[in-house]
Amino acid sequence: MTRRLAALAALASVLLCAPEAIAGSIELRAETATPVVLAGQMRTVVLKVGLRGLDIADSAARAPINLAIVLDKSGSMAGEKLEKAKTSALHLLDRLRPDDLVSVVAYDGRVRVLVPATRVSERRRIAEAILGVQAHGSTALFAGVSKGVGEVRKFLRQNQVNRVILLSDGKANVGPSSPNALGRLGAACAKERIAITTVGLGLGYNEDLMVQLAMRSDGNHAFAADASDLERLFAAELGDITSVVAQGALVRIDLAPGVRPMRVLNREAMITGRTITYTQGQVYGGQEKFVLIEAEVGPGVAGADQPLATVTTTYLDLLSGQSELDRRVVALRFTDSVMEADAAMVPSVLVAHTEAIANERNRLALDLRDRGEVLQAQRLLQANSDYLDEAAARYASPKLKKQALDNSSDAKNLDAEGWNRQRKVMRKRQYELDVQQSF
């Protein structure tokens, strides 16, 4: 991990030496929760750095797609599960362009490539292969995903959306089966700009494994409690795939002298001195993906302005095919007036920070429940609900209010009988908040 992050920093140094250019399909956003702070004291400030993709006005202008659909056809998928999965895959196929690429992989204890990477113009052949899938056997999940990735690699291009959609209803019981092993596969795919979206169906799959695979590859993760949810989730995933406007975004945050980084929330990042770097695999039109940086600022003089950070991003614009660069500078103003400082606060950043803190506590509560410390987990979740409820009132945030209700409900559903389902719900929600997933 250290070597990978060191390589990322080296790449950042090279890319950011390029001359500044006009940005294309990404709007770089950088703002602090407290642009005006009280003078004469040490302060912790929160910096929000976001990448928002511009909406694609014409769907015909979107980037080409190279998609592998990987279907679990183990015995537990027999019946409605597999039929709904096949129907959902066919509906997804209907919404792709004839020049897009699709491959179909099915796995039980063994893996079969039903359709090697093929143009969607051959829809009849692809559909026949999907409809012919029958359920039996065990679950070679790792091999199935690997084979799907291999099909995407056959026509791997940097100026297209390279994606794998994995559907599974059971635990991997043939081949590598740990979250770490699948996480490493996801990280390797991220380097090639191949994202893996995981869809867990029912209550038999390993949510930690599926989340790790999605997170490390910068894909999405969905929980389908019932097979009837699949069509909606496949459609939402396709909505994301067809809205990708940029990928391979490298973000560098250079904090000003006198500003000390403390930690980064929402995404893995590297901190070297006063410089923070991270990557974002895909940027979606109409969506903002962001990180939050907590930093310590030294005492300033009332009336003075001070730089806080310079934020730079480089990325491949899929609509133009060009590499782009954008830069923003964020500053602070010092004051003696509490009223002035309070009036300048940015509620949207404060809400995002509250969400991130609450999500960390939610993960801790899940860990406590996993260790059998049910009462401690309940107390933490209820305290988290109270924290969110208070912040919801302070910032007039319906979103925080809903999360407060979710945490209160979570605290009441940690009994052994319903824990398997509840855990999947909580893991999905935690991941959704971390990566600002749209569905």
PyMOL commands that set and color helices and strands:
alter all, ss='L'
color gray80, all
select helices_A, chain A and resi 2-15+59-61+75-77+80-94+120-131+141-154+179-191+207-217+227-241+338-343+347-370+374-395+398-411+419-435
alter helices_A, ss='H'
color red, helices_A
select strands_A, chain A and resi 26-32+36-38+43-53+65-72+101-107+111-119+161-168+194-201+221-224+244-255+259-265+270-272+275-284+288-297+305-317+323-335
alter strands_A, ss='S'
color yellow, strands_A
deselect
rebuild
show_as cartoon
